Amino acid sequence: MTDTDVFARYSRQMLLPQIGRSGQEKLAAARIGLVGCGALGSVIASHLVRAGVGLLRIIDKDYPELHNLQRQILFTEEDVARRVPKAEAAAAYLRAVNSAVVVEPCVTTVDSETLPGLADDLDLLVDGTDNFPTRFVMNEYAVRREMPWVYGGVVGTTGMSMTIVPGEGPCLRCLVRELPSREASPTADVAGVLSTIVAIIGSVEATEAIKLVVDPAARSRVLLAVDVWDLTFERLQVLKDPECICCGQGPAGESVGKS
């Protein structure tokens, strides 16, 4: 195909003054990691692959279950029946959507030991997880590497997202200082979740990832909190905590910053 043909599928996206041809070229060169490919991850992955990122690495150790299909848009009943890992099922679907994007499935656990090997060659990370231990690992790694990442979470009819650029603003530990208890941070398994809030927050996260690639200065600098049932949208200012244990001068802040 000619160079024009390569970008023809993005013609409507390239009409946007925020994207244009130069932005599309940046997207085509971008290498993005998605940690978690459940509800949020499905939405994020779909948007990023359709937008034409160069490489999307999908990291998830789980297998789809029937109750996932209410909100996890990349999986089918056949995936459930065949016990195909989520990362592999998502990759197969997304390759059929856009063969120009390299989609790499990684069926593995994310922790402080495995994440460097999974993410050292990437430009940014996006949060598709449903738990704070994994997010804390992502946050510490991102701060250490000075890598931008996008946080997002949903439960019930509510969700939130924050774009984190180490060195330019607060990190996740400035917002959530200690690991929340299960009672303080219920998951969909306990509190349920509406698929429409997943679609909204996942779309916000994907948009922020696109902005980080195309025009980092355009990224959000607030915490967005949404309740789709009450139809409320709040933009909340999160300040960088000088005593943050991860990015500040707290007990571990200095070592994290220098490693």
N, C-alpha and C positions, 0 to 999 in steps of 0.2 A: 504493500500500500504506500501511497505517497504521504508526505508529511501532513498534507491537508486532510487526507482520508483518516489519518490517525486521530486527529482532533475533531472530525466531523460530528461524532456522537455527542460532543460537548458544546455544540454550537450555541444552544440556548443559554448555557451556563457562561460561556465566553462573552455573550452580549452584555453581561453585567459589568459595569465599570469597575466594580471591586475585584473582578477576576481578570477578564480580558485574556489575550493570548499569553502574556508574560506570567500571569497567575496560573494558567493551565499548565504551562511548562514547569513551574515550580511544583505543582501538584504531582506531575508525572515523575518528578525526581525525588519525591518525598518517600521516606521509609517510616512507617508508623506501626507501633505496637498496640494491640488491643488486649488488655488483661481481663478475661472473662467474656464468654460469648453466650450469655443467657438472655434475659429480657432486654436490658440496655444494650448489651453487646451486639445483639442481632440487629437492632435499629442502627447503631453506630456503624457496624461493618457494612450494612447495605448502603448507607449514604456515602461512605468513603470510597467504596469500590465503584459505585455509580458516578461519583465525582471525578474518578480517574487518578487516584493516588498511585504512585509507582509500585509500592509494596505495602501490603498489610499482613502483619504477622499476628495470627489469632492464637492466644494462649489460654487453654481451658482443659481441665482434666476430666470434666464430667460427661455424662451421657444423657441425651434427651429422654424425658419421661412424658407420659400422656398429659399431665397437668401443666406442663410447660407450654403446650401448644396454644393456650389461651392468650399468650403474650410474646412468645419467642418466635418471631416471624420467619426465621430461616429454616425451620424444621418441619417435618411431615410425620404422619403416622407411620410411614414406612421406616423412617429413621429410628423411631421408637422401637418398632418391631425388630429391626435388624441390629439394634444396639450399636449404632454408629456413634463414635465420639462426637461431641458437639463441634469441636474445632474442625474435624474432618468433614462432617456433614455440611457445615457452613462454608468451608472452602470449596467443596464440590458445587454447591449452589451458586456461589459468587463467581466462580470461574466461568460458569455458563452465562452469567449476567454480563461479565466484562472480561474477555480473554486477554485484554491488554494489561491487566493488573496482575502482578504476582501476589498470589494469596498463599501464605505459608501456615499450615496448621501445626500447632505444637501441643500435643496431648501430654501435659505435665503440670506439676504443682508449681506455683509461684511462691518463693520465699527468699530470704536474704541471700541464700547460697546460689539459687538457680537464676534469679533475675538478671544479674550481670551478664551471664552467658546468653540470655535470651534477648537482651536489650542493648548491649554495648554498641551495636552497629545501627541503631535506630535514631531517628531525629526527635521523636516525642512519643509519649504514652497516653493512652486514653483508658479511662476506668469503666469497665463493664462488669465490675464485681458486685457482690452484695454483702461484703463484710469489711469491717475496719482493720482487722489484723493484716489483710492483704494490702489494703490502701496505705497503711502505715509503712509497709515494706516498700511500696511504690514511691511514697513520699520521701523516705530516707534516701533511697537510691537516686531519685531525681534531684534532690538537694545536693547530694554528693557529686553528682555528675553535671550539675547545673543544666539539667534537661527539663524543658517544659512538659507539663502533663495536665490533663483535664479530669477533674473529679466529678463524679455524679452519683446520685443515689435516689432510690424510690422505695416507697412503702405505702400501702393503702391507696389514697388518692393524692398523695403529696410527693414532691421530689425537689431536689436541689442540685445545683451545679456550680463549680468554681474553677476558673482557669488559673493554674499555678505556674509562675515563672520564677524559679529560684533566683534570688538576688535583686529582683524587681518588685517584690511584694511579699505578702504572707504565704506561708506554706500550710499544708493541711493541719499540722500540729499547732499552728497559731490559732486555728479555729477549734480543733478538737484536741485538747491538751493530753488527755488520758484515754486509754482504750475504754470505750463505753461498755457498760454491762449489757447483757442480753435484754434485760428489761428496758433499758434506756434506748436500745437500738434494735427493735424487733425487725425481723425479716418477713418476706412475703409468706414464708412457711407458717408464720404465727399470725400475722396481721392481715394477710391477703394483699392483693395489688390489682389495680385497674389498668388494663392494657393501654388506655389513652394517656395516662401520665408517663408510662414508659416511652411512648412514642414522642411525647413532648421533650422530656429530659434527654433522651437519646439523640434527638434531632439537635438540641442545643449543644450537646457535647460534640457531635460531629461538626457542627458549624464552627465551634471554637477551634477544633483541630484544623479545619480548613483555613481559618484566619491565621493561626499560628504559622502555617506554611506560606500563605500568600502575602499576608500583611500583619506581622506580629503586633504592630502598634495598634491594630484595630481590635485586639482581643479584649474580652470583658475584664474589668477590674473589680467586680463585685460578686457577692454570693447571690445567685438567683434562687428564690424559693417560690414554688408553685403549688397551689392546691387546685386541682382541676375540677373538683366537685363544687367548691365554693367559687371557683373561677377567680382566684386571687393570684397576683404576680407581685412579688416583693423583691426589690434590689437592696441588699444589705451590705454595708461597708464592713469589711474585715480588715483590721489593722495588723500590721506585722508586729509580733510580740518580741521585744528585744531580749526577753528571757526564755524564748522558745527553746525547748530541749533539742530541736532538730536544726533549725536555721538561725537561731539566735545565740545568746551567750549563756544559755542554760547549762546544766551539768554535762550534757553530751554535745552541745551545739558547736563548741570549738573543734572537737575532733572530727565531727561530721563535715564541717566546712573545709577542713584541711586534708581530708583523706583522698 
